[in-house]
Every structure is written in structure tokens, then in C-alpha cells.
């Protein structure tokens, strides 16, 4: 009978979970930054800022 080495499966699962946690943390940080901007700037964020960003692209 052959025994399978399960350490590589455990390491792959841990690496995948760490990546998902980092991705979720980055998304949460961007969400908090957006909420902070909305709280401080309000409607100007989507009027002046968005129009300036669109104009800068062209």
C-alpha cells in the first residue's frame, strides 16, 4: 500500500486561505477609505472629482 503525503495539501490550503484573507482585507480597506471620503466630501466627491477624473482620461 502507498501512503500519501498530506503536508503539501495542508500548505496549499493555508496559502489559499491567506490569500483570501489578504484580498478581503484589501477590499475592506478600500471600502473604509471610500466611506471616509464620502463622509468628508459628500456629493462633491461624485460631481467635481468624477468629472475631473473622466476629463483627465481623455
Buried (B, 14 or more C-beta within 10 A) or exposed (E): EEEEEEEEEEEEEEEEEEEEEEEEEEEEEEEEEEEEBEEEEEEEBEEEEEEEEEEEEE
